[in-house]
Amino acid sequence: MYNKYEIIIYWSSEDNAYIAEVPELPGCMADGRTYQEALKNAEQIIEEWIETAAKLDRPIPQPKGRLLYA
């Protein structure tokens, strides 16, 4: 299930890094020096986000796939 969340990756000049956002999981973001590193870090943080939400008994949104605003 973790790999079904949409991940948006873009370059940030301000941070001098690629930023990976997961819009369906509030506050779920990662970064990396390369596109691939940002993607790998995002995949890890998605897993951690879900594990934390489960431990805190918070709802975990179902992946919807491609979002209209992305």
CHARMM-style PDB file with segment names, atoms N, HN, CA, C and O in Angstrom:
ATOM      1  N   MET     1       0.824  -1.199   0.000  1.00  0.00      PROA
ATOM      2  CA  MET     1       0.000   0.000   0.000  1.00  0.00      PROA
ATOM      3  C   MET     1       0.864   1.258   0.000  1.00  0.00      PROA
ATOM      4  O   MET     1       0.464   2.266  -0.581  1.00  0.00      PROA
ATOM      5  N   TYR     2       2.027   1.229   0.629  1.00  0.00      PROA
ATOM      6  HN  TYR     2       2.352   0.409   1.101  1.00  0.00      PROA
ATOM      7  CA  TYR     2       2.832   2.435   0.782  1.00  0.00      PROA
ATOM      8  C   TYR     2       3.224   3.063  -0.553  1.00  0.00      PROA
ATOM      9  O   TYR     2       3.299   4.286  -0.664  1.00  0.00      PROA
ATOM     10  N   ASN     3       3.474   2.240  -1.557  1.00  0.00      PROA
ATOM     11  HN  ASN     3       3.413   1.246  -1.467  1.00  0.00      PROA
ATOM     12  CA  ASN     3       3.962   2.776  -2.817  1.00  0.00      PROA
ATOM     13  C   ASN     3       2.850   3.304  -3.713  1.00  0.00      PROA
ATOM     14  O   ASN     3       3.118   3.701  -4.847  1.00  0.00      PROA
ATOM     15  N   LYS     4       1.622   3.321  -3.241  1.00  0.00      PROA
ATOM     16  HN  LYS     4       1.404   2.999  -2.319  1.00  0.00      PROA
ATOM     17  CA  LYS     4       0.509   3.793  -4.056  1.00  0.00      PROA
ATOM     18  C   LYS     4       0.164   5.257  -3.813  1.00  0.00      PROA
ATOM     19  O   LYS     4      -0.702   5.801  -4.497  1.00  0.00      PROA
ATOM     20  N   TYR     5       0.807   5.891  -2.876  1.00  0.00      PROA
ATOM     21  HN  TYR     5       1.511   5.449  -2.320  1.00  0.00      PROA
ATOM     22  CA  TYR     5       0.559   7.312  -2.625  1.00  0.00      PROA
ATOM     23  C   TYR     5       1.282   8.152  -3.667  1.00  0.00      PROA
ATOM     24  O   TYR     5       2.406   7.845  -4.064  1.00  0.00      PROA
ATOM     25  N   GLU     6       0.623   9.207  -4.097  1.00  0.00      PROA
ATOM     26  HN  GLU     6      -0.290   9.456  -3.774  1.00  0.00      PROA
ATOM     27  CA  GLU     6       1.244  10.106  -5.061  1.00  0.00      PROA
ATOM     28  C   GLU     6       2.377  10.876  -4.374  1.00  0.00      PROA
ATOM     29  O   GLU     6       2.228  11.353  -3.249  1.00  0.00      PROA
ATOM     30  N   ILE     7       3.500  10.986  -5.068  1.00  0.00      PROA
ATOM     31  HN  ILE     7       3.621  10.599  -5.983  1.00  0.00      PROA
ATOM     32  CA  ILE     7       4.655  11.744  -4.581  1.00  0.00      PROA
ATOM     33  C   ILE     7       4.977  12.804  -5.619  1.00  0.00      PROA
ATOM     34  O   ILE     7       5.184  12.498  -6.793  1.00  0.00      PROA
ATOM     35  N   ILE     8       5.015  14.046  -5.178  1.00  0.00      PROA
ATOM     36  HN  ILE     8       4.847  14.295  -4.224  1.00  0.00      PROA
ATOM     37  CA  ILE     8       5.357  15.162  -6.071  1.00  0.00      PROA
ATOM     38  C   ILE     8       6.770  15.595  -5.726  1.00  0.00      PROA
ATOM     39  O   ILE     8       7.060  15.922  -4.575  1.00  0.00      PROA
ATOM     40  N   ILE     9       7.659  15.600  -6.728  1.00  0.00      PROA
ATOM     41  HN  ILE     9       7.424  15.334  -7.663  1.00  0.00      PROA
ATOM     42  CA  ILE     9       9.059  15.950  -6.503  1.00  0.00      PROA
ATOM     43  C   ILE     9       9.402  17.172  -7.343  1.00  0.00      PROA
ATOM     44  O   ILE     9       9.090  17.235  -8.532  1.00  0.00      PROA
ATOM     45  N   TYR    10      10.051  18.143  -6.699  1.00  0.00      PROA
ATOM     46  HN  TYR    10      10.304  18.092  -5.733  1.00  0.00      PROA
ATOM     47  CA  TYR    10      10.464  19.361  -7.404  1.00  0.00      PROA
ATOM     48  C   TYR    10      11.774  19.876  -6.820  1.00  0.00      PROA
ATOM     49  O   TYR    10      12.139  19.553  -5.690  1.00  0.00      PROA
ATOM     50  N   TRP    11      12.464  20.675  -7.606  1.00  0.00      PROA
ATOM     51  HN  TRP    11      12.168  20.938  -8.524  1.00  0.00      PROA
ATOM     52  CA  TRP    11      13.713  21.279  -7.165  1.00  0.00      PROA
ATOM     53  C   TRP    11      13.429  22.547  -6.373  1.00  0.00      PROA
ATOM     54  O   TRP    11      12.604  23.362  -6.786  1.00  0.00      PROA
ATOM     55  N   SER    12      14.097  22.720  -5.248  1.00  0.00      PROA
ATOM     56  HN  SER    12      14.767  22.058  -4.912  1.00  0.00      PROA
ATOM     57  CA  SER    12      13.980  23.926  -4.441  1.00  0.00      PROA
ATOM     58  C   SER    12      15.331  24.633  -4.417  1.00  0.00      PROA
ATOM     59  O   SER    12      16.283  24.144  -3.808  1.00  0.00      PROA
ATOM     60  N   SER    13      15.411  25.780  -5.079  1.00  0.00      PROA
ATOM     61  HN  SER    13      14.638  26.177  -5.574  1.00  0.00      PROA
ATOM     62  CA  SER    13      16.649  26.568  -5.067  1.00  0.00      PROA
ATOM     63  C   SER    13      16.962  27.061  -3.662  1.00  0.00      PROA
ATOM     64  O   SER    13      18.124  27.145  -3.263  1.00  0.00      PROA
ATOM     65  N   GLU    14      15.914  27.384  -2.922  1.00  0.00      PROA
ATOM     66  HN  GLU    14      14.970  27.316  -3.246  1.00  0.00      PROA
ATOM     67  CA  GLU    14      16.090  27.879  -1.556  1.00  0.00      PROA
ATOM     68  C   GLU    14      16.758  26.835  -0.663  1.00  0.00      PROA
ATOM     69  O   GLU    14      17.621  27.166   0.150  1.00  0.00      PROA
ATOM     70  N   ASP    15      16.359  25.585  -0.819  1.00  0.00      PROA
ATOM     71  HN  ASP    15      15.658  25.317  -1.480  1.00  0.00      PROA
ATOM     72  CA  ASP    15      16.914  24.501  -0.010  1.00  0.00      PROA
ATOM     73  C   ASP    15      18.098  23.814  -0.678  1.00  0.00      PROA
ATOM     74  O   ASP    15      18.803  23.022  -0.051  1.00  0.00      PROA
ATOM     75  N   ASN    16      18.312  24.123  -1.959  1.00  0.00      PROA
ATOM     76  HN  ASN    16      17.740  24.766  -2.468  1.00  0.00      PROA
ATOM     77  CA  ASN    16      19.361  23.485  -2.753  1.00  0.00      PROA
ATOM     78  C   ASN    16      19.220  21.962  -2.701  1.00  0.00      PROA
ATOM     79  O   ASN    16      20.192  21.228  -2.522  1.00  0.00      PROA
ATOM     80  N   ALA    17      17.967  21.519  -2.865  1.00  0.00      PROA
ATOM     81  HN  ALA    17      17.178  22.116  -3.010  1.00  0.00      PROA
ATOM     82  CA  ALA    17      17.670  20.091  -2.796  1.00  0.00      PROA
ATOM     83  C   ALA    17      16.363  19.808  -3.524  1.00  0.00      PROA
ATOM     84  O   ALA    17      15.571  20.713  -3.785  1.00  0.00      PROA
ATOM     85  N   TYR    18      16.154  18.538  -3.846  1.00  0.00      PROA
ATOM     86  HN  TYR    18      16.798  17.803  -3.634  1.00  0.00      PROA
ATOM     87  CA  TYR    18      14.861  18.102  -4.358  1.00  0.00      PROA
ATOM     88  C   TYR    18      13.932  17.892  -3.169  1.00  0.00      PROA
ATOM     89  O   TYR    18      14.336  17.333  -2.150  1.00  0.00      PROA
ATOM     90  N   ILE    19      12.700  18.335  -3.302  1.00  0.00      PROA
ATOM     91  HN  ILE    19      12.372  18.789  -4.130  1.00  0.00      PROA
ATOM     92  CA  ILE    19      11.692  18.178  -2.262  1.00  0.00      PROA
ATOM     93  C   ILE    19      10.657  17.187  -2.762  1.00  0.00      PROA
ATOM     94  O   ILE    19      10.202  17.279  -3.903  1.00  0.00      PROA
ATOM     95  N   ALA    20      10.288  16.251  -1.919  1.00  0.00      PROA
ATOM     96  HN  ALA    20      10.657  16.177  -0.993  1.00  0.00      PROA
ATOM     97  CA  ALA    20       9.262  15.265  -2.248  1.00  0.00      PROA
ATOM     98  C   ALA    20       8.100  15.440  -1.276  1.00  0.00      PROA
ATOM     99  O   ALA    20       8.271  15.305  -0.064  1.00  0.00      PROA
ATOM    100  N   GLU    21       6.924  15.740  -1.807  1.00  0.00      PROA
ATOM    101  HN  GLU    21       6.785  15.850  -2.791  1.00  0.00      PROA
ATOM    102  CA  GLU    21       5.733  15.927  -0.988  1.00  0.00      PROA
ATOM    103  C   GLU    21       4.752  14.804  -1.258  1.00  0.00      PROA
ATOM    104  O   GLU    21       4.635  14.323  -2.385  1.00  0.00      PROA
ATOM    105  N   VAL    22       4.044  14.389  -0.213  1.00  0.00      PROA
ATOM    106  HN  VAL    22       4.138  14.780   0.703  1.00  0.00      PROA
ATOM    107  CA  VAL    22       3.008  13.364  -0.333  1.00  0.00      PROA
ATOM    108  C   VAL    22       1.696  14.036   0.079  1.00  0.00      PROA
ATOM    109  O   VAL    22       1.353  14.044   1.261  1.00  0.00      PROA
ATOM    110  N   PRO    23       0.960  14.602  -0.887  1.00  0.00      PROA
ATOM    111  CA  PRO    23      -0.213  15.417  -0.574  1.00  0.00      PROA
ATOM    112  C   PRO    23      -1.301  14.707   0.229  1.00  0.00      PROA
ATOM    113  O   PRO    23      -2.017  15.353   0.995  1.00  0.00      PROA
ATOM    114  N   GLU    24      -1.435  13.407   0.071  1.00  0.00      PROA
ATOM    115  HN  GLU    24      -0.853  12.882  -0.551  1.00  0.00      PROA
ATOM    116  CA  GLU    24      -2.500  12.684   0.762  1.00  0.00      PROA
ATOM    117  C   GLU    24      -2.206  12.440   2.243  1.00  0.00      PROA
ATOM    118  O   GLU    24      -3.101  12.076   3.005  1.00  0.00      PROA
ATOM    119  N   LEU    25      -0.952  12.642   2.645  1.00  0.00      PROA
ATOM    120  HN  LEU    25      -0.225  12.938   2.026  1.00  0.00      PROA
ATOM    121  CA  LEU    25      -0.556  12.440   4.039  1.00  0.00      PROA
ATOM    122  C   LEU    25      -0.076  13.782   4.589  1.00  0.00      PROA
ATOM    123  O   LEU    25       1.062  14.170   4.328  1.00  0.00      PROA
ATOM    124  N   PRO    26      -0.899  14.493   5.333  1.00  0.00      PROA
ATOM    125  CA  PRO    26      -0.557  15.836   5.801  1.00  0.00      PROA
ATOM    126  C   PRO    26       0.810  15.918   6.483  1.00  0.00      PROA
ATOM    127  O   PRO    26       1.106  15.157   7.404  1.00  0.00      PROA
ATOM    128  N   GLY    27       1.627  16.847   6.016  1.00  0.00      PROA
ATOM    129  HN  GLY    27       1.386  17.465   5.268  1.00  0.00      PROA
ATOM    130  CA  GLY    27       2.938  17.079   6.602  1.00  0.00      PROA
ATOM    131  C   GLY    27       4.001  16.080   6.180  1.00  0.00      PROA
ATOM    132  O   GLY    27       5.133  16.150   6.657  1.00  0.00      PROA
ATOM    133  N   CYS    28       3.664  15.160   5.302  1.00  0.00      PROA
ATOM    134  HN  CYS    28       2.744  15.104   4.914  1.00  0.00      PROA
ATOM    135  CA  CYS    28       4.608  14.115   4.881  1.00  0.00      PROA
ATOM    136  C   CYS    28       5.464  14.647   3.732  1.00  0.00      PROA
ATOM    137  O   CYS    28       4.991  14.791   2.605  1.00  0.00      PROA
ATOM    138  N   MET    29       6.717  14.933   4.035  1.00  0.00      PROA
ATOM    139  HN  MET    29       7.101  14.815   4.950  1.00  0.00      PROA
ATOM    140  CA  MET    29       7.666  15.491   3.068  1.00  0.00      PROA
ATOM    141  C   MET    29       9.044  14.911   3.325  1.00  0.00      PROA
ATOM    142  O   MET    29       9.361  14.472   4.430  1.00  0.00      PROA
ATOM    143  N   ALA    30       9.856  14.919   2.276  1.00  0.00      PROA
ATOM    144  HN  ALA    30       9.598  15.276   1.378  1.00  0.00      PROA
ATOM    145  CA  ALA    30      11.246  14.492   2.396  1.00  0.00      PROA
ATOM    146  C   ALA    30      12.067  15.322   1.417  1.00  0.00      PROA
ATOM    147  O   ALA    30      11.519  16.069   0.606  1.00  0.00      PROA
ATOM    148  N   ASP    31      13.378  15.185   1.503  1.00  0.00      PROA
ATOM    149  HN  ASP    31      13.823  14.578   2.162  1.00  0.00      PROA
ATOM    150  CA  ASP    31      14.234  15.882   0.545  1.00  0.00      PROA
ATOM    151  C   ASP    31      15.409  14.986   0.195  1.00  0.00      PROA
ATOM    152  O   ASP    31      15.586  13.911   0.767  1.00  0.00      PROA
ATOM    153  N   GLY    32      16.209  15.450  -0.758  1.00  0.00      PROA
ATOM    154  HN  GLY    32      16.065  16.324  -1.223  1.00  0.00      PROA
ATOM    155  CA  GLY    32      17.389  14.704  -1.152  1.00  0.00      PROA
ATOM    156  C   GLY    32      18.263  15.517  -2.079  1.00  0.00      PROA
ATOM    157  O   GLY    32      17.795  16.454  -2.726  1.00  0.00      PROA
ATOM    158  N   ARG    33      19.523  15.162  -2.143  1.00  0.00      PROA
ATOM    159  HN  ARG    33      19.904  14.402  -1.617  1.00  0.00      PROA
ATOM    160  CA  ARG    33      20.466  15.862  -3.028  1.00  0.00      PROA
ATOM    161  C   ARG    33      20.185  15.550  -4.490  1.00  0.00      PROA
ATOM    162  O   ARG    33      20.480  16.360  -5.369  1.00  0.00      PROA
ATOM    163  N   THR    34      19.607  14.359  -4.756  1.00  0.00      PROA
ATOM    164  HN  THR    34      19.367  13.701  -4.042  1.00  0.00      PROA
ATOM    165  CA  THR    34      19.243  13.971  -6.118  1.00  0.00      PROA
ATOM    166  C   THR    34      17.757  13.620  -6.134  1.00  0.00      PROA
ATOM    167  O   THR    34      17.134  13.432  -5.089  1.00  0.00      PROA
ATOM    168  N   TYR    35      17.207  13.537  -7.343  1.00  0.00      PROA
ATOM    169  HN  TYR    35      17.713  13.690  -8.192  1.00  0.00      PROA
ATOM    170  CA  TYR    35      15.812  13.141  -7.519  1.00  0.00      PROA
ATOM    171  C   TYR    35      15.588  11.755  -6.909  1.00  0.00      PROA
ATOM    172  O   TYR    35      14.615  11.533  -6.188  1.00  0.00      PROA
ATOM    173  N   GLN    36      16.495  10.836  -7.207  1.00  0.00      PROA
ATOM    174  HN  GLN    36      17.285  11.017  -7.792  1.00  0.00      PROA
ATOM    175  CA  GLN    36      16.377   9.465  -6.714  1.00  0.00      PROA
ATOM    176  C   GLN    36      16.449   9.402  -5.185  1.00  0.00      PROA
ATOM    177  O   GLN    36      15.725   8.633  -4.553  1.00  0.00      PROA
ATOM    178  N   GLU    37      17.321  10.213  -4.606  1.00  0.00      PROA
ATOM    179  HN  GLU    37      17.909  10.838  -5.119  1.00  0.00      PROA
ATOM    180  CA  GLU    37      17.444  10.234  -3.146  1.00  0.00      PROA
ATOM    181  C   GLU    37      16.169  10.787  -2.512  1.00  0.00      PROA
ATOM    182  O   GLU    37      15.709  10.273  -1.493  1.00  0.00      PROA
ATOM    183  N   ALA    38      15.603  11.821  -3.106  1.00  0.00      PROA
ATOM    184  HN  ALA    38      15.977  12.238  -3.934  1.00  0.00      PROA
ATOM    185  CA  ALA    38      14.355  12.386  -2.586  1.00  0.00      PROA
ATOM    186  C   ALA    38      13.231  11.357  -2.649  1.00  0.00      PROA
ATOM    187  O   ALA    38      12.438  11.242  -1.714  1.00  0.00      PROA
ATOM    188  N   LEU    39      13.161  10.609  -3.748  1.00  0.00      PROA
ATOM    189  HN  LEU    39      13.805  10.703  -4.508  1.00  0.00      PROA
ATOM    190  CA  LEU    39      12.142   9.577  -3.890  1.00  0.00      PROA
ATOM    191  C   LEU    39      12.337   8.471  -2.851  1.00  0.00      PROA
ATOM    192  O   LEU    39      11.374   8.045  -2.214  1.00  0.00      PROA
ATOM    193  N   LYS    40      13.555   8.013  -2.678  1.00  0.00      PROA
ATOM    194  HN  LYS    40      14.338   8.359  -3.195  1.00  0.00      PROA
ATOM    195  CA  LYS    40      13.849   6.973  -1.688  1.00  0.00      PROA
ATOM    196  C   LYS    40      13.484   7.448  -0.282  1.00  0.00      PROA
ATOM    197  O   LYS    40      12.884   6.706   0.496  1.00  0.00      PROA
ATOM    198  N   ASN    41      13.852   8.690   0.035  1.00  0.00      PROA
ATOM    199  HN  ASN    41      14.340   9.292  -0.597  1.00  0.00      PROA
ATOM    200  CA  ASN    41      13.540   9.243   1.351  1.00  0.00      PROA
ATOM    201  C   ASN    41      12.030   9.388   1.540  1.00  0.00      PROA
ATOM    202  O   ASN    41      11.519   9.161   2.637  1.00  0.00      PROA
ATOM    203  N   ALA    42      11.318   9.763   0.481  1.00  0.00      PROA
ATOM    204  HN  ALA    42      11.734   9.947  -0.409  1.00  0.00      PROA
ATOM    205  CA  ALA    42       9.860   9.892   0.564  1.00  0.00      PROA
ATOM    206  C   ALA    42       9.217   8.535   0.829  1.00  0.00      PROA
ATOM    207  O   ALA    42       8.287   8.436   1.630  1.00  0.00      PROA
ATOM    208  N   GLU    43       9.699   7.504   0.172  1.00  0.00      PROA
ATOM    209  HN  GLU    43      10.455   7.584  -0.478  1.00  0.00      PROA
ATOM    210  CA  GLU    43       9.154   6.169   0.396  1.00  0.00      PROA
ATOM    211  C   GLU    43       9.353   5.738   1.848  1.00  0.00      PROA
ATOM    212  O   GLU    43       8.470   5.118   2.441  1.00  0.00      PROA
ATOM    213  N   GLN    44      10.497   6.063   2.410  1.00  0.00      PROA
ATOM    214  HN  GLN    44      11.214   6.567   1.928  1.00  0.00      PROA
ATOM    215  CA  GLN    44      10.767   5.729   3.817  1.00  0.00      PROA
ATOM    216  C   GLN    44       9.874   6.537   4.753  1.00  0.00      PROA
ATOM    217  O   GLN    44       9.339   5.993   5.719  1.00  0.00      PROA
ATOM    218  N   ILE    45       9.710   7.822   4.478  1.00  0.00      PROA
ATOM    219  HN  ILE    45      10.144   8.264   3.693  1.00  0.00      PROA
ATOM    220  CA  ILE    45       8.925   8.675   5.369  1.00  0.00      PROA
ATOM    221  C   ILE    45       7.439   8.336   5.290  1.00  0.00      PROA
ATOM    222  O   ILE    45       6.716   8.515   6.270  1.00  0.00      PROA
ATOM    223  N   ILE    46       6.971   7.849   4.136  1.00  0.00      PROA
ATOM    224  HN  ILE    46       7.558   7.704   3.339  1.00  0.00      PROA
ATOM    225  CA  ILE    46       5.577   7.391   4.028  1.00  0.00      PROA
ATOM    226  C   ILE    46       5.358   6.227   4.995  1.00  0.00      PROA
ATOM    227  O   ILE    46       4.377   6.198   5.737  1.00  0.00      PROA
ATOM    228  N   GLU    47       6.272   5.285   4.976  1.00  0.00      PROA
ATOM    229  HN  GLU    47       7.069   5.308   4.373  1.00  0.00      PROA
ATOM    230  CA  GLU    47       6.172   4.137   5.883  1.00  0.00      PROA
ATOM    231  C   GLU    47       6.167   4.595   7.338  1.00  0.00      PROA
ATOM    232  O   GLU    47       5.360   4.116   8.135  1.00  0.00      PROA
ATOM    233  N   GLU    48       7.056   5.514   7.687  1.00  0.00      PROA
ATOM    234  HN  GLU    48       7.712   5.903   7.040  1.00  0.00      PROA
ATOM    235  CA  GLU    48       7.126   6.015   9.064  1.00  0.00      PROA
ATOM    236  C   GLU    48       5.879   6.811   9.432  1.00  0.00      PROA
ATOM    237  O   GLU    48       5.401   6.720  10.563  1.00  0.00      PROA
ATOM    238  N   TRP    49       5.345   7.591   8.490  1.00  0.00      PROA
ATOM    239  HN  TRP    49       5.734   7.665   7.572  1.00  0.00      PROA
ATOM    240  CA  TRP    49       4.131   8.380   8.735  1.00  0.00      PROA
ATOM    241  C   TRP    49       2.989   7.436   9.081  1.00  0.00      PROA
ATOM    242  O   TRP    49       2.256   7.664  10.044  1.00  0.00      PROA
ATOM    243  N   ILE    50       2.838   6.374   8.293  1.00  0.00      PROA
ATOM    244  HN  ILE    50       3.433   6.188   7.510  1.00  0.00      PROA
ATOM    245  CA  ILE    50       1.748   5.426   8.503  1.00  0.00      PROA
ATOM    246  C   ILE    50       1.928   4.675   9.828  1.00  0.00      PROA
ATOM    247  O   ILE    50       0.964   4.488  10.570  1.00  0.00      PROA
ATOM    248  N   GLU    51       3.140   4.252  10.120  1.00  0.00      PROA
ATOM    249  HN  GLU    51       3.923   4.404   9.517  1.00  0.00      PROA
ATOM    250  CA  GLU    51       3.405   3.557  11.388  1.00  0.00      PROA
ATOM    251  C   GLU    51       3.078   4.451  12.580  1.00  0.00      PROA
ATOM    252  O   GLU    51       2.484   3.993  13.557  1.00  0.00      PROA
ATOM    253  N   THR    52       3.462   5.723  12.504  1.00  0.00      PROA
ATOM    254  HN  THR    52       3.944   6.095  11.711  1.00  0.00      PROA
ATOM    255  CA  THR    52       3.198   6.662  13.595  1.00  0.00      PROA
ATOM    256  C   THR    52       1.701   6.899  13.751  1.00  0.00      PROA
ATOM    257  O   THR    52       1.183   6.897  14.868  1.00  0.00      PROA
ATOM    258  N   ALA    53       1.008   7.102  12.640  1.00  0.00      PROA
ATOM    259  HN  ALA    53       1.429   7.104  11.733  1.00  0.00      PROA
ATOM    260  CA  ALA    53      -0.441   7.316  12.699  1.00  0.00      PROA
ATOM    261  C   ALA    53      -1.139   6.104  13.320  1.00  0.00      PROA
ATOM    262  O   ALA    53      -2.060   6.259  14.121  1.00  0.00      PROA
ATOM    263  N   ALA    54      -0.703   4.907  12.953  1.00  0.00      PROA
ATOM    264  HN  ALA    54       0.046   4.781  12.303  1.00  0.00      PROA
ATOM    265  CA  ALA    54      -1.300   3.694  13.507  1.00  0.00      PROA
ATOM    266  C   ALA    54      -1.065   3.607  15.019  1.00  0.00      PROA
ATOM    267  O   ALA    54      -1.975   3.257  15.771  1.00  0.00      PROA
ATOM    268  N   LYS    55       0.149   3.924  15.459  1.00  0.00      PROA
ATOM    269  HN  LYS    55       0.888   4.209  14.848  1.00  0.00      PROA
ATOM    270  CA  LYS    55       0.460   3.885  16.889  1.00  0.00      PROA
ATOM    271  C   LYS    55      -0.370   4.893  17.678  1.00  0.00      PROA
ATOM    272  O   LYS    55      -0.739   4.639  18.824  1.00  0.00      PROA
ATOM    273  N   LEU    56      -0.661   6.040  17.060  1.00  0.00      PROA
ATOM    274  HN  LEU    56      -0.361   6.247  16.129  1.00  0.00      PROA
ATOM    275  CA  LEU    56      -1.438   7.090  17.721  1.00  0.00      PROA
ATOM    276  C   LEU    56      -2.938   6.933  17.480  1.00  0.00      PROA
ATOM    277  O   LEU    56      -3.734   7.782  17.881  1.00  0.00      PROA
ATOM    278  N   ASP    57      -3.309   5.838  16.822  1.00  0.00      PROA
ATOM    279  HN  ASP    57      -2.662   5.149  16.497  1.00  0.00      PROA
ATOM    280  CA  ASP    57      -4.710   5.548  16.509  1.00  0.00      PROA
ATOM    281  C   ASP    57      -5.367   6.681  15.715  1.00  0.00      PROA
ATOM    282  O   ASP    57      -6.517   7.047  15.958  1.00  0.00      PROA
ATOM    283  N   ARG    58      -4.611   7.223  14.766  1.00  0.00      PROA
ATOM    284  HN  ARG    58      -3.677   6.926  14.569  1.00  0.00      PROA
ATOM    285  CA  ARG    58      -5.129   8.273  13.885  1.00  0.00      PROA
ATOM    286  C   ARG    58      -5.510   7.657  12.544  1.00  0.00      PROA
ATOM    287  O   ARG    58      -4.947   6.636  12.148  1.00  0.00      PROA
ATOM    288  N   PRO    59      -6.458   8.265  11.846  1.00  0.00      PROA
ATOM    289  CA  PRO    59      -6.872   7.708  10.555  1.00  0.00      PROA
ATOM    290  C   PRO    59      -5.748   7.765   9.522  1.00  0.00      PROA
ATOM    291  O   PRO    59      -4.960   8.711   9.484  1.00  0.00      PROA
ATOM    292  N   ILE    60      -5.696   6.741   8.697  1.00  0.00      PROA
ATOM    293  HN  ILE    60      -6.336   5.973   8.728  1.00  0.00      PROA
ATOM    294  CA  ILE    60      -4.699   6.666   7.628  1.00  0.00      PROA
ATOM    295  C   ILE    60      -5.460   6.733   6.303  1.00  0.00      PROA
ATOM    296  O   ILE    60      -6.203   5.809   5.971  1.00  0.00      PROA
ATOM    297  N   PRO    61      -5.282   7.817   5.545  1.00  0.00      PROA
ATOM    298  CA  PRO    61      -6.002   7.939   4.277  1.00  0.00      PROA
ATOM    299  C   PRO    61      -5.636   6.824   3.300  1.00  0.00      PROA
ATOM    300  O   PRO    61      -4.479   6.409   3.219  1.00  0.00      PROA
ATOM    301  N   GLN    62      -6.622   6.353   2.572  1.00  0.00      PROA
ATOM    302  HN  GLN    62      -7.561   6.690   2.638  1.00  0.00      PROA
ATOM    303  CA  GLN    62      -6.383   5.373   1.517  1.00  0.00      PROA
ATOM    304  C   GLN    62      -5.758   6.092   0.325  1.00  0.00      PROA
ATOM    305  O   GLN    62      -6.162   7.212   0.014  1.00  0.00      PROA
ATOM    306  N   PRO    63      -4.789   5.483  -0.346  1.00  0.00      PROA
ATOM    307  CA  PRO    63      -4.191   6.121  -1.520  1.00  0.00      PROA
ATOM    308  C   PRO    63      -5.241   6.293  -2.617  1.00  0.00      PROA
ATOM    309  O   PRO    63      -6.019   5.381  -2.897  1.00  0.00      PROA
ATOM    310  N   LYS    64      -5.248   7.465  -3.226  1.00  0.00      PROA
ATOM    311  HN  LYS    64      -4.616   8.206  -2.998  1.00  0.00      PROA
ATOM    312  CA  LYS    64      -6.216   7.757  -4.287  1.00  0.00      PROA
ATOM    313  C   LYS    64      -5.565   7.767  -5.654  1.00  0.00      PROA
ATOM    314  O   LYS    64      -6.256   7.816  -6.671  1.00  0.00      PROA
ATOM    315  N   GLY    65      -4.254   7.720  -5.687  1.00  0.00      PROA
ATOM    316  HN  GLY    65      -3.693   7.679  -4.860  1.00  0.00      PROA
ATOM    317  CA  GLY    65      -3.576   7.796  -6.981  1.00  0.00      PROA
ATOM    318  C   GLY    65      -3.428   9.221  -7.428  1.00  0.00      PROA
ATOM    319  O   GLY    65      -3.267  10.122  -6.604  1.00  0.00      PROA
ATOM    320  N   ARG    66      -3.479   9.438  -8.712  1.00  0.00      PROA
ATOM    321  HN  ARG    66      -3.609   8.706  -9.381  1.00  0.00      PROA
ATOM    322  CA  ARG    66      -3.247  10.767  -9.271  1.00  0.00      PROA
ATOM    323  C   ARG    66      -4.317  11.749  -8.794  1.00  0.00      PROA
ATOM    324  O   ARG    66      -5.515  11.483  -8.899  1.00  0.00      PROA
ATOM    325  N   LEU    67      -3.871  12.867  -8.276  1.00  0.00      PROA
ATOM    326  HN  LEU    67      -2.899  13.083  -8.190  1.00  0.00      PROA
ATOM    327  CA  LEU    67      -4.767  13.899  -7.781  1.00  0.00      PROA
ATOM    328  C   LEU    67      -5.023  14.928  -8.877  1.00  0.00      PROA
ATOM    329  O   LEU    67      -4.186  15.134  -9.757  1.00  0.00      PROA
ATOM    330  N   LEU    68      -6.159  15.556  -8.816  1.00  0.00      PROA
ATOM    331  HN  LEU    68      -6.838  15.389  -8.101  1.00  0.00      PROA
ATOM    332  CA  LEU    68      -6.532  16.533  -9.833  1.00  0.00      PROA
ATOM    333  C   LEU    68      -5.672  17.785  -9.839  1.00  0.00      PROA
ATOM    334  O   LEU    68      -5.437  18.371 -10.896  1.00  0.00      PROA
ATOM    335  N   TYR    69      -5.194  18.207  -8.657  1.00  0.00      PROA
ATOM    336  HN  TYR    69      -5.385  17.732  -7.799  1.00  0.00      PROA
ATOM    337  CA  TYR    69      -4.449  19.459  -8.585  1.00  0.00      PROA
ATOM    338  C   TYR    69      -2.961  19.285  -8.783  1.00  0.00      PROA
ATOM    339  O   TYR    69      -2.227  20.273  -8.777  1.00  0.00      PROA
ATOM    340  N   ALA    70      -2.501  18.085  -8.955  1.00  0.00      PROA
ATOM    341  HN  ALA    70      -3.098  17.282  -8.959  1.00  0.00      PROA
ATOM    342  CA  ALA    70      -1.063  17.846  -9.094  1.00  0.00      PROA
ATOM    343  C   ALA    70      -0.623  18.006 -10.538  1.00  0.00      PROA
ATOM    344  OT1 ALA    70       0.558  17.843 -10.845  1.00  0.00      PROA
TER     345      ALA     70
END
